[in-house]
Amino acid sequence: MDDVSGENPSVEAMFDEALTLTTRECDKVFTSEEGKGKFVDMLSLYTDFINLKKIMKTNIIKADDYISYLQNFSKLKQIPLHLKDSSYISYIERVQQYLSDFVRKSQPLMDHAKFEQEISIL
């Protein structure tokens, strides 16, 4: 078999080029904190949350720092209805939008309608 690598790119070269393009695309899609879709970056949402003064006063969700906020994030459902004012609703809409966007980017083959339904109960 003749070596035509001088005229045609090898499979390895094509793979390397595709991998490089994919890596560049991931860098455009995800922030550096999101680690190419492996991690969530909810720092701005944490900042929004700690500015919800009524909720922070109750200490229902321990959010002394970013890590405790993430650890207690699932307790959002425990917040009483009377504390869910317009600022809380705005915060929840931002959370839902971020999570929805992140899952769409990191899990493109997932059933997104089902996921959207699951996070809508927040």
Backbone atoms as SQL, in Angstrom:
CREATE TABLE atoms (id INTEGER PRIMARY KEY, chain TEXT, resi INTEGER, resn TEXT, atom TEXT, x REAL, y REAL, z REAL);
INSERT INTO atoms VALUES
  (1, 'A', 1, 'MET', 'N', 0.842, -1.170, 0.000),
  (2, 'A', 1, 'MET', 'CA', 0.000, 0.000, 0.000),
  (3, 'A', 1, 'MET', 'C', 0.886, 1.231, 0.000),
  (4, 'A', 2, 'ASP', 'N', 0.563, 2.167, -0.854),
  (5, 'A', 2, 'ASP', 'CA', 1.367, 3.383, -0.977),
  (6, 'A', 2, 'ASP', 'C', 1.100, 4.335, 0.179),
  (7, 'A', 3, 'ASP', 'N', 2.119, 5.010, 0.607),
  (8, 'A', 3, 'ASP', 'CA', 1.972, 6.022, 1.645),
  (9, 'A', 3, 'ASP', 'C', 1.571, 7.333, 0.981),
  (10, 'A', 4, 'VAL', 'N', 0.342, 7.738, 1.238),
  (11, 'A', 4, 'VAL', 'CA', -0.155, 8.974, 0.638),
  (12, 'A', 4, 'VAL', 'C', -0.304, 10.078, 1.682),
  (13, 'A', 5, 'SER', 'N', 0.389, 9.915, 2.795),
  (14, 'A', 5, 'SER', 'CA', 0.251, 10.885, 3.877),
  (15, 'A', 5, 'SER', 'C', 0.692, 12.285, 3.470),
  (16, 'A', 6, 'GLY', 'N', 1.534, 12.384, 2.471),
  (17, 'A', 6, 'GLY', 'CA', 1.952, 13.694, 2.013),
  (18, 'A', 6, 'GLY', 'C', 0.834, 14.419, 1.288),
  (19, 'A', 7, 'GLU', 'N', -0.058, 13.666, 0.659),
  (20, 'A', 7, 'GLU', 'CA', -1.138, 14.273, -0.106),
  (21, 'A', 7, 'GLU', 'C', -2.424, 14.382, 0.715),
  (22, 'A', 8, 'ASN', 'N', -2.714, 13.387, 1.517),
  (23, 'A', 8, 'ASN', 'CA', -3.949, 13.362, 2.307),
  (24, 'A', 8, 'ASN', 'C', -3.612, 13.347, 3.795),
  (25, 'A', 9, 'PRO', 'N', -4.402, 14.033, 4.568),
  (26, 'A', 9, 'PRO', 'CA', -4.133, 14.009, 6.011),
  (27, 'A', 9, 'PRO', 'C', -4.406, 12.623, 6.587),
  (28, 'A', 10, 'SER', 'N', -3.606, 12.247, 7.540),
  (29, 'A', 10, 'SER', 'CA', -3.798, 10.955, 8.178),
  (30, 'A', 10, 'SER', 'C', -5.015, 11.018, 9.091),
  (31, 'A', 11, 'VAL', 'N', -5.478, 9.859, 9.478),
  (32, 'A', 11, 'VAL', 'CA', -6.607, 9.773, 10.393),
  (33, 'A', 11, 'VAL', 'C', -6.241, 10.438, 11.716),
  (34, 'A', 12, 'GLU', 'N', -5.013, 10.216, 12.160),
  (35, 'A', 12, 'GLU', 'CA', -4.568, 10.833, 13.413),
  (36, 'A', 12, 'GLU', 'C', -4.581, 12.349, 13.322),
  (37, 'A', 13, 'ALA', 'N', -4.128, 12.892, 12.216),
  (38, 'A', 13, 'ALA', 'CA', -4.112, 14.348, 12.038),
  (39, 'A', 13, 'ALA', 'C', -5.536, 14.891, 12.020),
  (40, 'A', 14, 'MET', 'N', -6.443, 14.187, 11.347),
  (41, 'A', 14, 'MET', 'CA', -7.841, 14.625, 11.306),
  (42, 'A', 14, 'MET', 'C', -8.458, 14.553, 12.701),
  (43, 'A', 15, 'PHE', 'N', -8.142, 13.493, 13.441),
  (44, 'A', 15, 'PHE', 'CA', -8.650, 13.355, 14.805),
  (45, 'A', 15, 'PHE', 'C', -8.123, 14.474, 15.693),
  (46, 'A', 16, 'ASP', 'N', -6.820, 14.747, 15.588),
  (47, 'A', 16, 'ASP', 'CA', -6.215, 15.819, 16.382),
  (48, 'A', 16, 'ASP', 'C', -6.851, 17.172, 16.057),
  (49, 'A', 17, 'GLU', 'N', -7.103, 17.414, 14.789),
  (50, 'A', 17, 'GLU', 'CA', -7.730, 18.673, 14.392),
  (51, 'A', 17, 'GLU', 'C', -9.155, 18.764, 14.939),
  (52, 'A', 18, 'ALA', 'N', -9.905, 17.676, 14.856),
  (53, 'A', 18, 'ALA', 'CA', -11.272, 17.658, 15.387),
  (54, 'A', 18, 'ALA', 'C', -11.269, 17.869, 16.895),
  (55, 'A', 19, 'LEU', 'N', -10.339, 17.229, 17.581),
  (56, 'A', 19, 'LEU', 'CA', -10.232, 17.377, 19.031),
  (57, 'A', 19, 'LEU', 'C', -9.889, 18.812, 19.409),
  (58, 'A', 20, 'THR', 'N', -8.982, 19.429, 18.659),
  (59, 'A', 20, 'THR', 'CA', -8.608, 20.818, 18.909),
  (60, 'A', 20, 'THR', 'C', -9.804, 21.736, 18.695),
  (61, 'A', 21, 'LEU', 'N', -10.557, 21.508, 17.630),
  (62, 'A', 21, 'LEU', 'CA', -11.742, 22.321, 17.367),
  (63, 'A', 21, 'LEU', 'C', -12.784, 22.138, 18.468),
  (64, 'A', 22, 'THR', 'N', -12.963, 20.893, 18.904),
  (65, 'A', 22, 'THR', 'CA', -13.922, 20.613, 19.967),
  (66, 'A', 22, 'THR', 'C', -13.509, 21.296, 21.264),
  (67, 'A', 23, 'THR', 'N', -12.238, 21.253, 21.574),
  (68, 'A', 23, 'THR', 'CA', -11.731, 21.903, 22.782),
  (69, 'A', 23, 'THR', 'C', -11.947, 23.410, 22.701),
  (70, 'A', 24, 'ARG', 'N', -11.682, 23.992, 21.551),
  (71, 'A', 24, 'ARG', 'CA', -11.901, 25.438, 21.389),
  (72, 'A', 24, 'ARG', 'C', -13.373, 25.785, 21.538),
  (73, 'A', 25, 'GLU', 'N', -14.239, 24.953, 20.980),
  (74, 'A', 25, 'GLU', 'CA', -15.675, 25.196, 21.101),
  (75, 'A', 25, 'GLU', 'C', -16.120, 25.100, 22.562),
  (76, 'A', 26, 'CYS', 'N', -15.609, 24.121, 23.294),
  (77, 'A', 26, 'CYS', 'CA', -15.934, 23.994, 24.718),
  (78, 'A', 26, 'CYS', 'C', -15.484, 25.222, 25.485),
  (79, 'A', 27, 'ASP', 'N', -14.323, 25.751, 25.134),
  (80, 'A', 27, 'ASP', 'CA', -13.822, 26.941, 25.807),
  (81, 'A', 27, 'ASP', 'C', -14.732, 28.142, 25.559),
  (82, 'A', 28, 'LYS', 'N', -15.386, 28.176, 24.407),
  (83, 'A', 28, 'LYS', 'CA', -16.307, 29.266, 24.100),
  (84, 'A', 28, 'LYS', 'C', -17.648, 29.075, 24.806),
  (85, 'A', 29, 'VAL', 'N', -18.064, 27.838, 24.966),
  (86, 'A', 29, 'VAL', 'CA', -19.384, 27.531, 25.512),
  (87, 'A', 29, 'VAL', 'C', -19.408, 27.608, 27.029),
  (88, 'A', 30, 'PHE', 'N', -18.363, 27.128, 27.678),
  (89, 'A', 30, 'PHE', 'CA', -18.323, 27.057, 29.140),
  (90, 'A', 30, 'PHE', 'C', -17.325, 28.066, 29.696),
  (91, 'A', 31, 'THR', 'N', -17.612, 28.545, 30.912),
  (92, 'A', 31, 'THR', 'CA', -16.644, 29.398, 31.589),
  (93, 'A', 31, 'THR', 'C', -15.510, 28.503, 32.102),
  (94, 'A', 32, 'SER', 'N', -14.410, 29.108, 32.473),
  (95, 'A', 32, 'SER', 'CA', -13.297, 28.293, 32.984),
  (96, 'A', 32, 'SER', 'C', -13.691, 27.578, 34.269),
  (97, 'A', 33, 'GLU', 'N', -14.562, 28.196, 35.075),
  (98, 'A', 33, 'GLU', 'CA', -15.010, 27.575, 36.323),
  (99, 'A', 33, 'GLU', 'C', -15.877, 26.341, 36.063),
  (100, 'A', 34, 'GLU', 'N', -16.559, 26.322, 34.918),
  (101, 'A', 34, 'GLU', 'CA', -17.433, 25.188, 34.592),
  (102, 'A', 34, 'GLU', 'C', -16.653, 23.978, 34.086),
  (103, 'A', 35, 'GLY', 'N', -15.368, 24.141, 33.866),
  (104, 'A', 35, 'GLY', 'CA', -14.506, 23.022, 33.512),
  (105, 'A', 35, 'GLY', 'C', -15.030, 22.186, 32.352),
  (106, 'A', 36, 'LYS', 'N', -15.352, 22.877, 31.244),
  (107, 'A', 36, 'LYS', 'CA', -15.846, 22.195, 30.044),
  (108, 'A', 36, 'LYS', 'C', -17.099, 21.373, 30.319),
  (109, 'A', 37, 'GLY', 'N', -17.933, 21.874, 31.210),
  (110, 'A', 37, 'GLY', 'CA', -19.211, 21.226, 31.478),
  (111, 'A', 37, 'GLY', 'C', -19.216, 20.229, 32.608),
  (112, 'A', 38, 'LYS', 'N', -18.136, 20.145, 33.353),
  (113, 'A', 38, 'LYS', 'CA', -18.056, 19.187, 34.467),
  (114, 'A', 38, 'LYS', 'C', -18.588, 19.762, 35.776),
  (115, 'A', 39, 'PHE', 'N', -18.572, 21.085, 35.911),
  (116, 'A', 39, 'PHE', 'CA', -18.956, 21.738, 37.166),
  (117, 'A', 39, 'PHE', 'C', -19.915, 22.889, 36.892),
  (118, 'A', 40, 'VAL', 'N', -20.762, 23.193, 37.863),
  (119, 'A', 40, 'VAL', 'CA', -21.601, 24.388, 37.754),
  (120, 'A', 40, 'VAL', 'C', -20.845, 25.568, 38.351),
  (121, 'A', 41, 'ASP', 'N', -21.151, 26.734, 37.860),
  (122, 'A', 41, 'ASP', 'CA', -20.566, 27.967, 38.391),
  (123, 'A', 41, 'ASP', 'C', -21.725, 28.849, 38.839),
  (124, 'A', 42, 'MET', 'N', -22.102, 28.696, 40.094),
  (125, 'A', 42, 'MET', 'CA', -23.265, 29.394, 40.616),
  (126, 'A', 42, 'MET', 'C', -22.884, 30.537, 41.554),
  (127, 'A', 43, 'LEU', 'N', -21.682, 31.045, 41.411),
  (128, 'A', 43, 'LEU', 'CA', -21.214, 32.110, 42.294),
  (129, 'A', 43, 'LEU', 'C', -22.093, 33.361, 42.189),
  (130, 'A', 44, 'SER', 'N', -22.464, 33.744, 40.978),
  (131, 'A', 44, 'SER', 'CA', -23.318, 34.938, 40.842),
  (132, 'A', 44, 'SER', 'C', -24.705, 34.678, 41.433),
  (133, 'A', 45, 'LEU', 'N', -25.185, 33.442, 41.336),
  (134, 'A', 45, 'LEU', 'CA', -26.473, 33.102, 41.953),
  (135, 'A', 45, 'LEU', 'C', -26.365, 33.110, 43.472),
  (136, 'A', 46, 'TYR', 'N', -25.235, 32.691, 43.988),
  (137, 'A', 46, 'TYR', 'CA', -24.997, 32.760, 45.431),
  (138, 'A', 46, 'TYR', 'C', -25.047, 34.222, 45.897),
  (139, 'A', 47, 'THR', 'N', -24.406, 35.094, 45.144),
  (140, 'A', 47, 'THR', 'CA', -24.420, 36.519, 45.483),
  (141, 'A', 47, 'THR', 'C', -25.848, 37.057, 45.477),
  (142, 'A', 48, 'ASP', 'N', -26.622, 36.658, 44.466),
  (143, 'A', 48, 'ASP', 'CA', -28.030, 37.061, 44.426),
  (144, 'A', 48, 'ASP', 'C', -28.782, 36.531, 45.644),
  (145, 'A', 49, 'PHE', 'N', -28.503, 35.293, 46.009),
  (146, 'A', 49, 'PHE', 'CA', -29.214, 34.673, 47.129),
  (147, 'A', 49, 'PHE', 'C', -28.928, 35.381, 48.451),
  (148, 'A', 50, 'ILE', 'N', -27.671, 35.688, 48.707),
  (149, 'A', 50, 'ILE', 'CA', -27.348, 36.319, 49.994),
  (150, 'A', 50, 'ILE', 'C', -27.905, 37.739, 50.084),
  (151, 'A', 51, 'ASN', 'N', -28.329, 38.278, 48.964),
  (152, 'A', 51, 'ASN', 'CA', -28.969, 39.596, 48.971),
  (153, 'A', 51, 'ASN', 'C', -30.480, 39.511, 49.174),
  (154, 'A', 52, 'LEU', 'N', -31.007, 38.310, 49.331),
  (155, 'A', 52, 'LEU', 'CA', -32.419, 38.131, 49.671),
  (156, 'A', 52, 'LEU', 'C', -32.512, 38.209, 51.193),
  (157, 'A', 53, 'LYS', 'N', -32.592, 39.393, 51.702),
  (158, 'A', 53, 'LYS', 'CA', -32.455, 39.640, 53.146),
  (159, 'A', 53, 'LYS', 'C', -33.487, 38.899, 53.995),
  (160, 'A', 54, 'LYS', 'N', -34.748, 38.872, 53.556),
  (161, 'A', 54, 'LYS', 'CA', -35.783, 38.191, 54.350),
  (162, 'A', 54, 'LYS', 'C', -35.456, 36.714, 54.532),
  (163, 'A', 55, 'ILE', 'N', -35.009, 36.097, 53.469),
  (164, 'A', 55, 'ILE', 'CA', -34.709, 34.666, 53.520),
  (165, 'A', 55, 'ILE', 'C', -33.430, 34.405, 54.313),
  (166, 'A', 56, 'MET', 'N', -32.453, 35.262, 54.145),
  (167, 'A', 56, 'MET', 'CA', -31.199, 35.084, 54.874),
  (168, 'A', 56, 'MET', 'C', -31.414, 35.231, 56.385),
  (169, 'A', 57, 'LYS', 'N', -32.342, 36.089, 56.799),
  (170, 'A', 57, 'LYS', 'CA', -32.611, 36.273, 58.222),
  (171, 'A', 57, 'LYS', 'C', -33.177, 35.011, 58.868),
  (172, 'A', 58, 'THR', 'N', -33.919, 34.224, 58.097),
  (173, 'A', 58, 'THR', 'CA', -34.547, 33.024, 58.662),
  (174, 'A', 58, 'THR', 'C', -33.553, 31.908, 58.903),
  (175, 'A', 59, 'ASN', 'N', -32.440, 31.917, 58.175),
  (176, 'A', 59, 'ASN', 'CA', -31.414, 30.870, 58.285),
  (177, 'A', 59, 'ASN', 'C', -31.956, 29.479, 57.929),
  (178, 'A', 60, 'ILE', 'N', -33.015, 29.429, 57.101),
  (179, 'A', 60, 'ILE', 'CA', -33.547, 28.152, 56.620),
  (180, 'A', 60, 'ILE', 'C', -32.495, 27.454, 55.769),
  (181, 'A', 61, 'ILE', 'N', -31.855, 28.249, 54.937),
  (182, 'A', 61, 'ILE', 'CA', -30.771, 27.720, 54.109),
  (183, 'A', 61, 'ILE', 'C', -29.481, 28.343, 54.598),
  (184, 'A', 62, 'LYS', 'N', -28.591, 27.490, 55.079),
  (185, 'A', 62, 'LYS', 'CA', -27.301, 27.968, 55.566),
  (186, 'A', 62, 'LYS', 'C', -26.455, 28.337, 54.350),
  (187, 'A', 63, 'ALA', 'N', -26.118, 29.613, 54.266),
  (188, 'A', 63, 'ALA', 'CA', -25.344, 30.094, 53.130),
  (189, 'A', 63, 'ALA', 'C', -24.282, 31.077, 53.599),
  (190, 'A', 64, 'ASP', 'N', -23.529, 30.657, 54.615),
  (191, 'A', 64, 'ASP', 'CA', -22.468, 31.515, 55.148),
  (192, 'A', 64, 'ASP', 'C', -21.363, 31.739, 54.119),
  (193, 'A', 65, 'ASP', 'N', -21.194, 30.768, 53.240),
  (194, 'A', 65, 'ASP', 'CA', -20.202, 30.878, 52.181),
  (195, 'A', 65, 'ASP', 'C', -20.717, 30.106, 50.961),
  (196, 'A', 66, 'TYR', 'N', -19.986, 30.205, 49.880),
  (197, 'A', 66, 'TYR', 'CA', -20.397, 29.589, 48.614),
  (198, 'A', 66, 'TYR', 'C', -20.565, 28.080, 48.754),
  (199, 'A', 67, 'ILE', 'N', -19.664, 27.419, 49.444),
  (200, 'A', 67, 'ILE', 'CA', -19.732, 25.959, 49.605),
  (201, 'A', 67, 'ILE', 'C', -20.974, 25.554, 50.390),
  (202, 'A', 68, 'SER', 'N', -21.283, 26.243, 51.477),
  (203, 'A', 68, 'SER', 'CA', -22.483, 25.892, 52.245),
  (204, 'A', 68, 'SER', 'C', -23.750, 26.180, 51.442),
  (205, 'A', 69, 'TYR', 'N', -23.712, 27.221, 50.621),
  (206, 'A', 69, 'TYR', 'CA', -24.841, 27.507, 49.722),
  (207, 'A', 69, 'TYR', 'C', -25.077, 26.328, 48.780),
  (208, 'A', 70, 'LEU', 'N', -24.016, 25.832, 48.168),
  (209, 'A', 70, 'LEU', 'CA', -24.156, 24.692, 47.251),
  (210, 'A', 70, 'LEU', 'C', -24.630, 23.436, 47.990),
  (211, 'A', 71, 'GLN', 'N', -24.111, 23.213, 49.182),
  (212, 'A', 71, 'GLN', 'CA', -24.496, 22.032, 49.955),
  (213, 'A', 71, 'GLN', 'C', -25.960, 22.076, 50.373),
  (214, 'A', 72, 'ASN', 'N', -26.498, 23.260, 50.586),
  (215, 'A', 72, 'ASN', 'CA', -27.869, 23.410, 51.062),
  (216, 'A', 72, 'ASN', 'C', -28.838, 23.864, 49.972),
  (217, 'A', 73, 'PHE', 'N', -28.370, 23.903, 48.761),
  (218, 'A', 73, 'PHE', 'CA', -29.174, 24.408, 47.645),
  (219, 'A', 73, 'PHE', 'C', -30.501, 23.651, 47.489),
  (220, 'A', 74, 'SER', 'N', -30.503, 22.378, 47.748),
  (221, 'A', 74, 'SER', 'CA', -31.717, 21.575, 47.570),
  (222, 'A', 74, 'SER', 'C', -32.815, 21.935, 48.571),
  (223, 'A', 75, 'LYS', 'N', -32.494, 22.725, 49.561),
  (224, 'A', 75, 'LYS', 'CA', -33.482, 23.110, 50.577),
  (225, 'A', 75, 'LYS', 'C', -34.331, 24.314, 50.162),
  (226, 'A', 76, 'LEU', 'N', -34.169, 24.789, 48.934),
  (227, 'A', 76, 'LEU', 'CA', -34.955, 25.925, 48.473),
  (228, 'A', 76, 'LEU', 'C', -36.458, 25.669, 48.607),
  (229, 'A', 77, 'LYS', 'N', -36.851, 24.419, 48.473),
  (230, 'A', 77, 'LYS', 'CA', -38.272, 24.063, 48.574),
  (231, 'A', 77, 'LYS', 'C', -38.812, 24.319, 49.984),
  (232, 'A', 78, 'GLN', 'N', -37.954, 24.394, 50.968),
  (233, 'A', 78, 'GLN', 'CA', -38.375, 24.568, 52.366),
  (234, 'A', 78, 'GLN', 'C', -38.687, 26.019, 52.725),
  (235, 'A', 79, 'ILE', 'N', -38.408, 26.925, 51.818),
  (236, 'A', 79, 'ILE', 'CA', -38.658, 28.336, 52.112),
  (237, 'A', 79, 'ILE', 'C', -40.172, 28.565, 52.118),
  (238, 'A', 80, 'PRO', 'N', -40.695, 29.146, 53.202),
  (239, 'A', 80, 'PRO', 'CA', -42.139, 29.376, 53.305),
  (240, 'A', 80, 'PRO', 'C', -42.664, 30.328, 52.219),
  (241, 'A', 81, 'LEU', 'N', -43.881, 30.115, 51.832),
  (242, 'A', 81, 'LEU', 'CA', -44.504, 30.892, 50.764),
  (243, 'A', 81, 'LEU', 'C', -44.493, 32.396, 51.066),
  (244, 'A', 82, 'HIS', 'N', -44.708, 32.777, 52.307),
  (245, 'A', 82, 'HIS', 'CA', -44.780, 34.205, 52.637),
  (246, 'A', 82, 'HIS', 'C', -43.441, 34.932, 52.436),
  (247, 'A', 83, 'LEU', 'N', -42.355, 34.189, 52.296),
  (248, 'A', 83, 'LEU', 'CA', -41.043, 34.804, 52.046),
  (249, 'A', 83, 'LEU', 'C', -40.705, 34.880, 50.552),
  (250, 'A', 84, 'LYS', 'N', -41.526, 34.258, 49.740),
  (251, 'A', 84, 'LYS', 'CA', -41.255, 34.204, 48.299),
  (252, 'A', 84, 'LYS', 'C', -41.838, 35.433, 47.607),
  (253, 'A', 85, 'ASP', 'N', -41.124, 36.547, 47.757),
  (254, 'A', 85, 'ASP', 'CA', -41.554, 37.801, 47.151),
  (255, 'A', 85, 'ASP', 'C', -41.010, 37.931, 45.733),
  (256, 'A', 86, 'SER', 'N', -41.176, 39.100, 45.127),
  (257, 'A', 86, 'SER', 'CA', -40.752, 39.299, 43.734),
  (258, 'A', 86, 'SER', 'C', -39.242, 39.132, 43.555),
  (259, 'A', 87, 'SER', 'N', -38.459, 39.525, 44.537),
  (260, 'A', 87, 'SER', 'CA', -37.005, 39.357, 44.404),
  (261, 'A', 87, 'SER', 'C', -36.623, 37.874, 44.449),
  (262, 'A', 88, 'TYR', 'N', -37.314, 37.095, 45.278),
  (263, 'A', 88, 'TYR', 'CA', -37.067, 35.649, 45.322),
  (264, 'A', 88, 'TYR', 'C', -37.470, 35.002, 43.995),
  (265, 'A', 89, 'ILE', 'N', -38.615, 35.391, 43.467),
  (266, 'A', 89, 'ILE', 'CA', -39.078, 34.823, 42.199),
  (267, 'A', 89, 'ILE', 'C', -38.102, 35.150, 41.080),
  (268, 'A', 90, 'SER', 'N', -37.587, 36.360, 41.082),
  (269, 'A', 90, 'SER', 'CA', -36.585, 36.753, 40.087),
  (270, 'A', 90, 'SER', 'C', -35.323, 35.898, 40.231),
  (271, 'A', 91, 'TYR', 'N', -34.912, 35.677, 41.473),
  (272, 'A', 91, 'TYR', 'CA', -33.748, 34.821, 41.748),
  (273, 'A', 91, 'TYR', 'C', -33.989, 33.406, 41.217),
  (274, 'A', 92, 'ILE', 'N', -35.148, 32.840, 41.519),
  (275, 'A', 92, 'ILE', 'CA', -35.469, 31.471, 41.080),
  (276, 'A', 92, 'ILE', 'C', -35.501, 31.385, 39.557),
  (277, 'A', 93, 'GLU', 'N', -36.005, 32.398, 38.903),
  (278, 'A', 93, 'GLU', 'CA', -36.009, 32.407, 37.431),
  (279, 'A', 93, 'GLU', 'C', -34.583, 32.382, 36.887),
  (280, 'A', 94, 'ARG', 'N', -33.670, 33.118, 37.530),
  (281, 'A', 94, 'ARG', 'CA', -32.262, 33.107, 37.114),
  (282, 'A', 94, 'ARG', 'C', -31.626, 31.728, 37.361),
  (283, 'A', 95, 'VAL', 'N', -31.975, 31.101, 38.491),
  (284, 'A', 95, 'VAL', 'CA', -31.463, 29.755, 38.789),
  (285, 'A', 95, 'VAL', 'C', -31.943, 28.778, 37.718),
  (286, 'A', 96, 'GLN', 'N', -33.230, 28.808, 37.436),
  (287, 'A', 96, 'GLN', 'CA', -33.781, 27.896, 36.444),
  (288, 'A', 96, 'GLN', 'C', -33.152, 28.122, 35.075),
  (289, 'A', 97, 'GLN', 'N', -32.964, 29.374, 34.704),
  (290, 'A', 97, 'GLN', 'CA', -32.353, 29.683, 33.410),
  (291, 'A', 97, 'GLN', 'C', -30.915, 29.175, 33.348),
  (292, 'A', 98, 'TYR', 'N', -30.147, 29.419, 34.409),
  (293, 'A', 98, 'TYR', 'CA', -28.756, 28.963, 34.425),
  (294, 'A', 98, 'TYR', 'C', -28.685, 27.435, 34.336),
  (295, 'A', 99, 'LEU', 'N', -29.451, 26.749, 35.170),
  (296, 'A', 99, 'LEU', 'CA', -29.408, 25.282, 35.172),
  (297, 'A', 99, 'LEU', 'C', -29.863, 24.715, 33.841),
  (298, 'A', 100, 'SER', 'N', -30.900, 25.294, 33.288),
  (299, 'A', 100, 'SER', 'CA', -31.390, 24.841, 31.987),
  (300, 'A', 100, 'SER', 'C', -30.320, 25.031, 30.909),
  (301, 'A', 101, 'ASP', 'N', -29.715, 26.207, 30.866),
  (302, 'A', 101, 'ASP', 'CA', -28.652, 26.474, 29.880),
  (303, 'A', 101, 'ASP', 'C', -27.460, 25.553, 30.081),
  (304, 'A', 102, 'PHE', 'N', -27.063, 25.356, 31.335),
  (305, 'A', 102, 'PHE', 'CA', -25.913, 24.504, 31.615),
  (306, 'A', 102, 'PHE', 'C', -26.170, 23.067, 31.156),
  (307, 'A', 103, 'VAL', 'N', -27.343, 22.545, 31.457),
  (308, 'A', 103, 'VAL', 'CA', -27.663, 21.166, 31.066),
  (309, 'A', 103, 'VAL', 'C', -27.748, 21.053, 29.551),
  (310, 'A', 104, 'ARG', 'N', -28.321, 22.037, 28.892),
  (311, 'A', 104, 'ARG', 'CA', -28.374, 22.009, 27.418),
  (312, 'A', 104, 'ARG', 'C', -26.977, 21.955, 26.816),
  (313, 'A', 105, 'LYS', 'N', -26.047, 22.718, 27.402),
  (314, 'A', 105, 'LYS', 'CA', -24.682, 22.740, 26.882),
  (315, 'A', 105, 'LYS', 'C', -23.914, 21.474, 27.225),
  (316, 'A', 106, 'SER', 'N', -24.066, 21.002, 28.450),
  (317, 'A', 106, 'SER', 'CA', -23.242, 19.883, 28.911),
  (318, 'A', 106, 'SER', 'C', -23.838, 18.514, 28.581),
  (319, 'A', 107, 'GLN', 'N', -25.138, 18.450, 28.353),
  (320, 'A', 107, 'GLN', 'CA', -25.824, 17.184, 28.066),
  (321, 'A', 107, 'GLN', 'C', -26.728, 17.360, 26.842),
  (322, 'A', 108, 'PRO', 'N', -26.159, 17.566, 25.671),
  (323, 'A', 108, 'PRO', 'CA', -26.986, 17.887, 24.500),
  (324, 'A', 108, 'PRO', 'C', -27.950, 16.770, 24.082),
  (325, 'A', 109, 'LEU', 'N', -27.721, 15.544, 24.481),
  (326, 'A', 109, 'LEU', 'CA', -28.590, 14.443, 24.086),
  (327, 'A', 109, 'LEU', 'C', -29.672, 14.131, 25.117),
  (328, 'A', 110, 'MET', 'N', -29.666, 14.830, 26.220),
  (329, 'A', 110, 'MET', 'CA', -30.613, 14.591, 27.303),
  (330, 'A', 110, 'MET', 'C', -32.022, 15.063, 26.916),
  (331, 'A', 111, 'ASP', 'N', -33.043, 14.475, 27.548),
  (332, 'A', 111, 'ASP', 'CA', -34.423, 14.917, 27.360),
  (333, 'A', 111, 'ASP', 'C', -34.603, 16.210, 28.162),
  (334, 'A', 112, 'HIS', 'N', -34.453, 17.339, 27.493),
  (335, 'A', 112, 'HIS', 'CA', -34.472, 18.626, 28.183),
  (336, 'A', 112, 'HIS', 'C', -35.854, 19.009, 28.681),
  (337, 'A', 113, 'ALA', 'N', -36.890, 18.574, 28.005),
  (338, 'A', 113, 'ALA', 'CA', -38.247, 18.886, 28.456),
  (339, 'A', 113, 'ALA', 'C', -38.500, 18.279, 29.832),
  (340, 'A', 114, 'LYS', 'N', -38.051, 17.054, 30.024),
  (341, 'A', 114, 'LYS', 'CA', -38.215, 16.391, 31.322),
  (342, 'A', 114, 'LYS', 'C', -37.423, 17.124, 32.402),
  (343, 'A', 115, 'PHE', 'N', -36.194, 17.522, 32.085),
  (344, 'A', 115, 'PHE', 'CA', -35.378, 18.241, 33.044),
  (345, 'A', 115, 'PHE', 'C', -36.031, 19.574, 33.410),
  (346, 'A', 116, 'GLU', 'N', -36.511, 20.304, 32.409),
  (347, 'A', 116, 'GLU', 'CA', -37.155, 21.602, 32.653),
  (348, 'A', 116, 'GLU', 'C', -38.345, 21.416, 33.598),
  (349, 'A', 117, 'GLN', 'N', -39.072, 20.341, 33.416),
  (350, 'A', 117, 'GLN', 'CA', -40.215, 20.066, 34.287),
  (351, 'A', 117, 'GLN', 'C', -39.754, 19.821, 35.724),
  (352, 'A', 118, 'GLU', 'N', -38.652, 19.098, 35.870),
  (353, 'A', 118, 'GLU', 'CA', -38.140, 18.797, 37.214),
  (354, 'A', 118, 'GLU', 'C', -37.668, 20.053, 37.947),
  (355, 'A', 119, 'ILE', 'N', -37.026, 20.978, 37.236),
  (356, 'A', 119, 'ILE', 'CA', -36.538, 22.174, 37.924),
  (357, 'A', 119, 'ILE', 'C', -37.622, 23.234, 38.071),
  (358, 'A', 120, 'SER', 'N', -38.738, 23.065, 37.416),
  (359, 'A', 120, 'SER', 'CA', -39.806, 24.055, 37.525),
  (360, 'A', 120, 'SER', 'C', -40.486, 24.018, 38.890),
  (361, 'A', 121, 'ILE', 'N', -40.268, 22.965, 39.668),
  (362, 'A', 121, 'ILE', 'CA', -40.906, 22.863, 40.985),
  (363, 'A', 121, 'ILE', 'C', -40.172, 23.674, 42.044),
  (364, 'A', 122, 'LEU', 'N', -39.061, 24.287, 41.695),
  (365, 'A', 122, 'LEU', 'CA', -38.341, 25.128, 42.654),
  (366, 'A', 122, 'LEU', 'C', -39.234, 26.275, 43.046);
